[in-house]
Amino acid sequence: MNKSGYRDFQILSDSVYKFNENTVNVVLKLEEGRKYYYRNIYWEGNYIYPDSLLAEVLSIKKGDVYNTEELEKKMNGNPGEDLSSVYMDNGYLYYNAEPVETAIEGDSIDITIRINEGKQATINKVIVNGNTKTSDHVVMREIRTLPGQKFNKSAIIRTVRELSTIGYFNPEKISPNPIPRPDGTVDIEYNVEEKPSDQIELSGGWGGYIGFVGTLGVVFNNFSARNITNLSSWRPLPSGDGQKLAVRFQANGAAYQNYSLTFTEPWLGGKKPNSLSVSLSRNISYPLRLSNAYSGAYSSGYGYNNYGLYGGTGYYPSTSYGTDSASLAQQAINNNAHFNSTNLTISLGKRLKWPDDYFSLSNSVSFQLIDVKDLPYYGYPDGLSTLATFITNFSRNSIDNPTFPRMGSSFSLTASLTPPYSLFGGKNTNLIEYHKWMFDASWFTTMVGKLVLHTRAHLGFLGSYGGAITRFERFDVGGSGMVQGYSFNRDIIGLRGYKDRIIGPSGYGSPGGVAYNKFVMEVRYPVSLNPSATIFLLGFAEGGNNYASFQEYNPFKLYKSAGVGARIFMPAFGMIGIDYGFGFDKPQPGASDFGRQAFTFSIGQQIR
């Protein structure tokens, strides 16, 4: 009632009496009183800033409802935007302000805000406590309050955010503590609590006709390359310098293996946040060298659609290969059909200061050799193909917590460009060319209490410089978004409530999409924010589609789904999720369950 302007509201009496054996009645006698409004706001004690500037920051106008809770928020509740930040961001640590009611006439109230500005304080020293594993220089390079600078409230809050996002400390336990000194300076103490940041991925799953797929991966998120020769620091590998080392192996027996090694240095040279990343991967795929379950799938073809024969293995052009899928499979097996690739990527990134310091820019060069044999139903050219790509990414990220964000946003625009061989007269089909554009945006907003609204939008387009668009680098949409092998240089886009790779021209042997869009809305609620096991529940509604050509593209024609899910983040394994969704539309009338699937399982933070 006070928030609604009823300053004189009171409870006159209350009584509780028995109604029956199980319930009681509660009777409250209330008096609302008059509803009040602001009339005049006066300022006293302000010498640094004029009344007009302070009134603009406070943003309360004559005639607004008298709300003391909202007044307190505008004075002290919104870092960088409230009245206290005007002073404290300019060194006035000892500032304080007190609103006093100075006149009440009818339903109007005058208030006077009495300010004590105090003196400016400079930072004497910065103290970090609790970093038992992470080196001091890794923590200090993320701190925005440095000795000799003026005290700055917003810089302290930004430092807490930066220490949370690097992932080495429990975000709930990072606490800054300004310590005033007799000489008018201030020490700033940051108390942190280390949390496990290394991850091991040890998983296995049955991928339908693909059979069993096993994964073993290790990610050292706080690696130290300079201590490799120091054997006493190996626990199990040297750590503490904020570098990242990831090793991953995935296999399905003789049919599929993938090896990858990635190293990232986030502060190249140690003085500026310029990152260097080097990644090397090897993919070996024999799509037809599978288990007996796979052979059975071939002999049970289901029929035809726009792409040809479809069965357990995907789509085969009926005009070229006939309808005997079992014979086709055996022929390809005898020919040792495969899709193998080797990829090297080198990336350089930097944080930007404009438009603000949440922006970053990274540029990568990727070289890939792809060896394809006897997989014509994908449209890939046989032989050795070369893929040289320049990738640039422009992004902004202001999310407050990487595990369970409550506020902030992120967006990313990525362009992948190959040399335009065809524009210079090149007609070699084994020189892959394309231009590809990806946009991802995400927003987090606290709704009520711990309830968080998460909205996302994702779009992707693949084009050519002239002629047909390459079959490489296309889009598959549907399912959990996890790559269970046989991705064949495709971007796998999840869509809960549907089977894997079922939306539009997706799936094994399909041509793949050249454009897609996806829109997501989630409501999240945390069950536990313990860093050893962060758990939250969610409800979602999402929609997306995948298109074989730009002429078909329609952002409003969506395959829609809704459902509920849960996420658990464990430092050793990362984010694990399970969702139960219902797809409202039928993407493939010839597929079992119309291509819809209730449960989807995911490992890792899904980008799309």
C-alpha positions in Angstrom: 0.0 0.0 0.0 2.9 2.3 0.8 4.3 1.6 -2.7 0.9 2.7 -4.2 1.1 6.1 -2.4 -1.0 5.2 0.7 1.5 6.7 3.2 -1.0 6.7 6.1 -2.3 3.1 5.5 -2.6 1.1 8.7 -4.2 -2.1 10.0 -6.6 -1.1 12.7 -7.4 -4.6 14.1 -7.1 -8.2 13.2 -8.8 -11.4 14.5 -8.5 -15.1 13.9 -11.3 -17.5 14.7 -12.2 -21.1 14.0 -14.4 -21.9 11.0 -14.4 -25.7 11.1 -12.2 -28.5 12.2 -9.5 -27.8 9.5 -9.6 -24.1 8.8 -9.7 -20.7 10.4 -10.9 -17.3 9.2 -8.7 -14.2 9.4 -10.4 -10.8 9.6 -8.4 -7.6 9.0 -9.8 -4.1 9.5 -7.9 -1.6 7.4 -7.7 2.1 6.9 -6.2 3.1 3.5 -6.1 6.8 4.2 -5.3 9.4 1.5 -3.3 8.6 -1.6 -0.3 11.0 -1.9 1.7 12.4 -4.7 5.1 14.3 -5.0 4.9 18.0 -5.3 8.3 19.7 -4.9 11.7 18.2 -4.5 14.4 20.4 -3.0 18.2 19.8 -2.7 20.5 20.8 0.1 24.3 20.4 0.5 25.2 19.7 -3.1 28.1 21.9 -4.3 29.7 19.6 -6.9 26.6 19.0 -9.0 23.7 21.4 -9.8 20.1 20.7 -8.8 19.1 20.2 -12.4 21.6 17.3 -13.0 20.6 15.5 -9.8 16.9 15.9 -10.6 17.5 14.4 -14.0 19.2 11.4 -12.4 16.4 11.0 -9.8 13.8 11.3 -12.5 10.8 11.9 -10.2 8.4 14.5 -11.5 5.7 16.6 -9.8 2.5 14.5 -9.7 4.2 11.1 -9.5 2.7 8.7 -6.9 4.6 9.0 -3.6 6.5 5.7 -3.4 9.3 5.6 -0.9 10.6 2.2 -2.1 11.0 3.4 -5.6 12.7 6.6 -4.2 15.3 4.4 -2.4 16.0 2.5 -5.6 16.6 5.6 -7.5 18.9 6.9 -4.8 20.9 3.7 -4.1 19.6 0.8 -6.1 20.8 0.8 -9.7 24.6 0.9 -10.1 25.6 3.4 -12.8 22.1 4.9 -13.0 21.2 5.9 -9.4 22.0 9.1 -7.5 24.8 7.5 -5.4 26.7 6.5 -8.6 26.9 10.1 -9.7 29.1 10.8 -6.6 30.7 7.4 -5.9 31.8 6.9 -9.6 33.8 10.1 -9.2 35.6 9.2 -6.0 33.1 10.5 -3.4 33.2 7.3 -1.2 31.9 9.2 1.9 28.8 10.6 0.1 25.4 10.1 1.7 22.0 11.5 1.1 18.8 11.5 3.2 15.3 12.4 1.9 13.2 14.3 4.4 9.5 15.2 4.2 9.3 18.9 4.7 5.7 19.7 3.8 2.4 17.9 3.5 -0.6 19.7 2.1 -3.7 17.8 1.2 -2.5 14.9 -1.0 0.8 16.5 -1.9 4.2 16.1 -0.3 7.4 18.1 -0.6 10.7 16.4 0.1 14.2 17.8 0.7 17.2 15.6 -0.2 20.0 16.6 2.2 23.4 15.6 0.8 26.8 15.3 2.4 29.3 15.1 -0.4 32.4 14.4 1.6 35.9 14.2 0.0 37.1 12.4 -3.0 39.0 9.1 -2.2 41.7 7.5 -4.3 42.5 3.8 -4.2 45.6 2.9 -2.1 45.9 -0.8 -2.8 43.8 -3.7 -4.1 43.8 -7.0 -2.1 42.6 -10.4 -3.3 41.8 -13.2 -0.9 40.9 -16.8 -1.6 42.6 -17.5 -4.9 44.4 -20.7 -3.8 44.8 -22.1 -7.3 44.6 -19.1 -9.7 47.6 -16.9 -10.0 47.4 -13.4 -8.7 48.2 -11.9 -12.1 45.2 -13.7 -13.7 42.9 -12.2 -11.1 44.4 -8.7 -11.2 44.1 -8.3 -15.0 40.3 -8.6 -14.6 40.1 -6.0 -11.9 38.8 -2.5 -13.0 39.8 -0.7 -9.8 43.6 0.0 -9.7 45.8 1.8 -7.2 45.9 5.6 -7.8 42.5 5.7 -9.5 39.6 7.5 -7.9 37.1 5.3 -6.0 34.5 4.1 -8.5 31.4 2.2 -7.4 30.4 1.0 -10.9 34.0 -0.2 -11.5 33.7 -2.4 -8.4 30.5 -3.9 -9.6 31.9 -4.5 -13.1 34.9 -6.2 -11.5 32.6 -8.7 -9.7 31.0 -9.4 -13.1 34.4 -10.0 -14.8 35.6 -12.3 -12.0 32.4 -14.3 -12.3 32.6 -14.8 -16.1 36.1 -16.2 -16.2 34.7 -19.2 -14.5 37.3 -19.9 -11.8 35.4 -18.6 -8.8 32.0 -19.2 -7.2 29.9 -16.2 -8.5 27.7 -16.3 -5.4 30.7 -15.8 -3.1 32.6 -13.0 -4.8 32.4 -10.0 -2.3 34.1 -6.6 -2.6 34.9 -4.8 0.6 36.1 -1.1 0.5 38.2 -0.3 3.5 38.5 3.5 4.2 41.9 4.7 5.6 42.6 7.6 7.9 44.5 9.5 5.2 41.4 9.7 3.0 42.4 6.9 0.7 40.7 3.5 0.5 41.8 -0.1 0.1 39.6 -2.4 -1.9 39.5 -6.0 -0.9 38.0 -8.7 -3.1 37.2 -12.0 -1.4 36.8 -15.0 -3.8 36.2 -18.7 -3.4 37.9 -21.1 -5.9 35.6 -23.6 -7.7 36.6 -26.6 -9.8 36.8 -25.4 -13.4 38.3 -28.4 -15.3 35.9 -30.7 -17.0 35.9 -34.3 -18.1 33.5 -35.7 -20.7 32.9 -39.4 -20.5 29.7 -40.4 -22.2 28.1 -42.9 -24.4 24.9 -43.1 -26.3 22.9 -45.1 -28.7 22.4 -43.2 -31.9 19.7 -45.4 -33.5 21.1 -47.0 -36.6 24.4 -45.3 -36.0 24.8 -47.6 -33.0 26.9 -46.8 -29.9 28.9 -43.5 -29.9 31.4 -43.0 -27.1 33.1 -39.8 -26.1 36.1 -39.0 -24.0 37.2 -35.5 -23.4 39.1 -33.4 -21.0 39.0 -29.6 -20.7 41.6 -27.8 -18.5 40.1 -24.3 -18.2 42.8 -22.8 -16.0 45.9 -24.4 -17.6 49.5 -23.1 -17.2 51.8 -23.7 -20.2 54.8 -22.0 -18.5 54.8 -24.6 -15.7 54.9 -27.7 -17.9 58.5 -28.3 -17.0 57.7 -27.8 -13.3 56.7 -31.3 -12.3 55.7 -30.3 -8.8 52.8 -28.2 -10.3 51.2 -31.2 -12.1 47.9 -31.8 -10.3 47.1 -33.6 -12.7 48.4 -30.8 -15.1 49.9 -27.4 -14.3 47.3 -24.8 -13.6 46.6 -21.3 -12.5 47.5 -19.1 -15.6 44.0 -18.9 -17.1 44.8 -20.7 -20.4 42.6 -23.4 -21.8 43.6 -26.8 -23.1 41.0 -29.2 -24.5 41.4 -32.7 -25.8 38.5 -34.7 -27.1 38.0 -38.2 -28.7 34.7 -39.5 -30.1 34.2 -42.9 -31.8 31.8 -45.4 -33.1 34.2 -48.3 -33.6 35.5 -48.5 -37.1 32.7 -46.4 -38.5 33.6 -43.0 -37.0 36.4 -41.3 -35.1 37.0 -37.7 -34.2 40.1 -36.3 -32.5 40.6 -32.6 -31.5 43.1 -30.5 -29.6 42.5 -26.9 -28.7 44.8 -24.4 -26.9 43.7 -20.8 -26.0 45.7 -18.0 -24.4 43.3 -15.2 -23.4 46.0 -12.6 -22.7 48.6 -13.0 -25.4 51.8 -11.2 -24.1 50.2 -10.8 -20.7 49.5 -7.1 -21.0 46.3 -6.7 -23.0 43.2 -8.9 -23.4 44.2 -10.1 -26.9 43.5 -13.8 -27.2 45.2 -16.5 -29.3 43.5 -19.8 -30.1 44.9 -22.8 -32.1 42.7 -25.8 -32.9 43.6 -29.0 -34.7 41.0 -31.7 -35.5 40.8 -34.9 -37.5 37.5 -36.6 -38.5 37.3 -40.1 -39.9 33.9 -41.2 -41.1 32.8 -44.4 -42.8 29.1 -43.9 -42.9 28.2 -47.3 -44.2 30.5 -49.4 -42.1 28.1 -49.8 -39.2 26.4 -52.5 -37.1 23.8 -55.1 -38.1 21.1 -52.6 -37.0 22.3 -50.3 -39.7 22.0 -53.0 -42.4 18.5 -53.7 -41.2 17.6 -50.1 -41.7 18.7 -50.2 -45.3 16.5 -53.2 -46.1 13.4 -51.5 -44.7 13.1 -48.5 -46.9 10.0 -46.4 -46.2 9.2 -44.7 -49.5 9.9 -41.5 -51.4 9.8 -37.8 -50.8 11.1 -34.7 -52.7 14.7 -35.8 -52.2 14.4 -39.4 -53.3 14.3 -42.7 -51.4 14.5 -42.3 -47.6 15.1 -45.0 -45.0 17.2 -45.6 -42.0 20.2 -44.1 -43.7 18.9 -40.9 -45.2 17.9 -39.8 -48.7 19.1 -41.3 -52.0 18.3 -39.8 -55.4 15.9 -42.3 -56.9 16.6 -41.2 -60.5 20.3 -42.3 -60.3 20.4 -45.2 -57.9 17.1 -46.9 -58.1 15.2 -48.3 -55.1 17.4 -51.1 -53.9 18.9 -49.4 -50.8 20.4 -52.6 -49.5 22.4 -53.2 -52.7 23.5 -49.5 -52.7 24.7 -49.9 -49.2 26.7 -53.0 -49.9 28.3 -51.4 -53.0 29.4 -48.4 -51.1 30.8 -50.6 -48.3 32.8 -52.6 -50.8 34.2 -49.3 -52.2 35.3 -48.1 -48.8 33.0 -45.0 -48.9 34.2 -42.3 -46.5 34.2 -38.7 -45.5 37.5 -37.7 -43.8 38.7 -34.3 -42.9 41.6 -32.5 -41.2 41.2 -29.0 -39.9 43.6 -26.3 -38.6 42.2 -23.0 -37.2 44.1 -20.1 -35.8 42.2 -17.2 -34.2 43.1 -13.8 -32.8 40.7 -11.8 -30.7 40.6 -8.6 -28.7 38.3 -6.7 -26.4 37.1 -3.4 -27.8 36.6 -0.1 -26.0 34.0 1.2 -28.5 31.0 1.3 -28.7 31.6 0.1 -25.1 34.0 -2.3 -23.4 31.6 -5.2 -23.5 32.3 -5.6 -27.3 34.9 -7.9 -28.8 36.2 -8.8 -32.2 37.9 -12.0 -33.3 39.4 -13.0 -36.7 40.2 -16.6 -37.7 41.8 -18.4 -40.5 40.8 -22.0 -41.1 42.4 -24.6 -43.4 40.6 -27.8 -44.1 41.3 -30.8 -46.3 38.2 -33.0 -47.0 38.5 -36.5 -48.6 35.2 -37.8 -49.9 34.7 -41.2 -51.6 31.5 -42.7 -53.0 29.0 -40.5 -51.1 27.1 -39.1 -54.1 23.8 -38.9 -52.4 25.1 -35.9 -50.4 26.1 -34.1 -53.5 29.8 -33.8 -52.4 32.5 -34.0 -55.1 34.6 -37.2 -54.9 38.3 -36.7 -54.1 40.2 -34.3 -52.1 38.6 -30.9 -51.5 40.2 -27.8 -50.0 38.4 -25.3 -47.8 40.2 -22.1 -46.8 38.0 -19.7 -44.8 38.4 -16.3 -43.2 36.0 -16.0 -40.2 35.3 -12.7 -38.4 33.1 -12.4 -35.4 31.8 -9.2 -33.8 30.1 -9.7 -30.5 28.9 -8.1 -27.2 28.4 -9.9 -23.9 27.1 -8.3 -20.7 25.7 -11.4 -19.1 26.3 -11.3 -15.3 26.9 -15.1 -14.7 27.9 -17.7 -17.2 26.2 -20.6 -15.4 22.8 -19.1 -14.3 22.5 -15.6 -15.8 19.9 -13.2 -14.2 20.5 -10.1 -16.3 22.4 -8.9 -19.3 22.5 -9.8 -23.0 24.8 -11.2 -25.7 24.8 -11.0 -29.4 27.2 -12.3 -32.1 27.5 -11.7 -35.8 29.8 -14.1 -37.6 30.8 -13.9 -41.3 32.7 -16.9 -42.9 34.2 -16.1 -46.3 36.2 -18.3 -48.7 38.1 -16.9 -51.7 35.7 -16.3 -54.6 37.4 -18.7 -57.0 34.5 -18.7 -59.5 34.8 -14.9 -60.0 38.3 -15.3 -61.2 37.5 -18.0 -63.7 38.1 -21.0 -61.4 35.8 -24.0 -62.1 37.5 -26.6 -59.9 34.7 -28.2 -57.9 37.2 -29.4 -55.3 37.9 -25.8 -54.3 35.1 -25.1 -51.9 33.6 -21.5 -52.0 30.8 -19.8 -50.1 29.9 -16.9 -47.9 28.1 -17.7 -44.6 26.4 -15.3 -42.1 25.3 -16.3 -38.6 23.5 -14.1 -36.1 22.8 -15.1 -32.4 21.2 -12.9 -29.8 20.2 -13.7 -26.2 18.6 -11.6 -23.4 18.2 -12.3 -19.7 15.7 -10.5 -17.5 14.8 -11.1 -13.8 11.0 -11.2 -13.7 9.8 -11.8 -10.1 12.0 -13.1 -7.3 14.3 -15.8 -8.7 12.3 -16.3 -11.9 14.3 -15.3 -15.0 13.1 -14.8 -18.6 15.5 -15.9 -21.3 14.8 -15.0 -24.9 16.9 -15.9 -27.9 17.0 -15.4 -31.7 19.2 -17.3 -34.2 19.5 -16.8 -38.0 21.8 -18.3 -40.6 22.3 -17.8 -44.3 24.6 -19.6 -46.8 25.3 -18.1 -50.2 27.5 -18.4 -53.2 29.5 -15.9 -55.3 27.9 -17.3 -58.4 26.2 -20.5 -59.5 25.1 -23.3 -57.2 25.5 -23.1 -53.4 28.0 -25.7 -52.1 26.7 -28.8 -50.3 29.2 -28.2 -47.5 28.5 -26.0 -44.5 24.7 -26.3 -44.7 22.2 -26.4 -41.9 20.4 -29.4 -40.2 17.6 -28.5 -37.8 15.8 -30.6 -35.1 16.4 -32.4 -31.9 18.9 -31.7 -29.1 21.5 -29.9 -31.4 24.2 -32.4 -30.3 26.6 -33.7 -33.0 26.4 -37.5 -32.7 29.0 -38.0 -35.5 28.3 -37.8 -39.2 27.8 -34.0 -39.2 29.7 -33.8 -42.6 30.5 -30.1 -42.3 27.0 -29.1 -41.3 25.8 -26.7 -38.6 23.5 -28.7 -36.3 20.7 -26.6 -34.9 18.6 -27.9 -32.1 14.8 -27.7 -31.9 13.2 -29.5 -29.0 10.1 -31.6 -29.5 11.3 -33.0 -32.8 13.7 -35.7 -33.9 17.3 -34.9 -34.7 17.8 -33.3 -38.1 14.2 -33.7 -39.2 13.1 -30.1 -40.1 13.2 -29.1 -43.7 16.0 -30.5 -46.0 17.9 -31.9 -43.0 19.2 -35.3 -42.2 21.7 -38.0 -43.3 21.9 -37.8 -47.1 19.7 -34.8 -47.5 20.8 -31.7 -49.3 20.8 -29.5 -46.1 19.4 -26.0 -45.7 20.8 -22.8 -47.0 18.8 -20.6 -44.5 17.3 -21.2 -41.1 15.8 -19.2 -38.3 14.9 -20.1 -34.7 13.3 -18.2 -31.8 13.2 -19.3 -28.2 11.5 -18.1 -25.0 12.4 -19.8 -21.7 11.4 -19.1 -18.1 14.0 -20.4 -15.6 13.9 -21.0 -11.9 17.0 -22.0 -9.8 16.7 -25.0 -7.5 20.3 -24.8 -6.3 23.1 -22.3 -7.0 25.8 -24.3 -5.3 28.8 -24.2 -7.6 29.4 -27.9 -7.1 25.9 -28.7 -8.6 24.0 -25.8 -10.0 20.4 -26.9 -10.8 17.6 -25.0 -12.5 14.2 -25.8 -14.0 12.8 -24.3 -17.2 9.7 -24.0 -19.3 10.1 -23.3 -23.0 8.4 -22.3 -26.2 10.3 -22.2 -29.4 10.0 -22.4 -33.2 12.3 -22.7 -36.1 12.6 -23.8 -39.7 15.1 -24.8 -42.3 14.9 -23.8 -46.0 16.4 -25.4 -49.2 16.5 -22.1 -51.0 16.2 -18.4 -50.4 13.0 -18.3 -52.4 11.3 -20.5 -49.8 12.5 -18.5 -46.8 9.7 -17.3 -44.6 10.6 -16.3 -41.0 7.0 -16.6 -39.9 6.6 -20.2 -41.1 7.8 -22.0 -38.0 7.7 -25.6 -36.6 6.6 -24.8 -33.0 7.1 -26.7 -29.8 6.7 -26.2 -26.0 7.7 -28.1 -22.9 9.7 -28.3 -19.7 13.2 -29.2 -18.8 16.0 -29.2 -16.3 19.7 -28.3 -16.3 22.4 -29.4 -13.9 25.9 -27.9 -14.0 28.7 -29.8 -12.4 32.2 -28.5 -12.7 33.6 -31.8 -13.8 31.1 -32.4 -16.6 29.7 -29.1 -17.6 26.0 -28.4 -18.3 23.8 -31.5 -18.6 20.2 -31.0 -19.7 17.0 -33.0 -20.4 13.9 -31.6 -21.9 10.4 -32.9 -22.5 8.8 -31.1 -25.5 5.8 -31.5 -27.7 6.0 -30.5 -31.3 2.8 -28.9 -32.6 3.6 -29.4 -36.3 4.4 -32.4 -38.5 7.7 -31.9 -40.4 7.9 -35.4 -42.1 4.5 -37.2 -42.7 6.4 -40.3 -43.8 8.6 -40.5 -40.6 7.6 -42.4 -37.5 5.8 -40.2 -35.0 5.6 -37.6 -37.8 9.2 -36.6 -36.9 8.2 -35.5 -33.3 10.1 -36.7 -30.2 9.3 -35.9 -26.6 12.6 -36.2 -24.8 15.9 -34.6 -25.8 19.2 -34.9 -24.0 22.1 -32.4 -24.2 25.6 -32.0 -22.9 27.3 -28.6 -22.8 26.0 -25.0 -23.1 24.1 -25.0 -26.3 24.7 -21.9 -28.4 21.9 -22.5 -30.9 
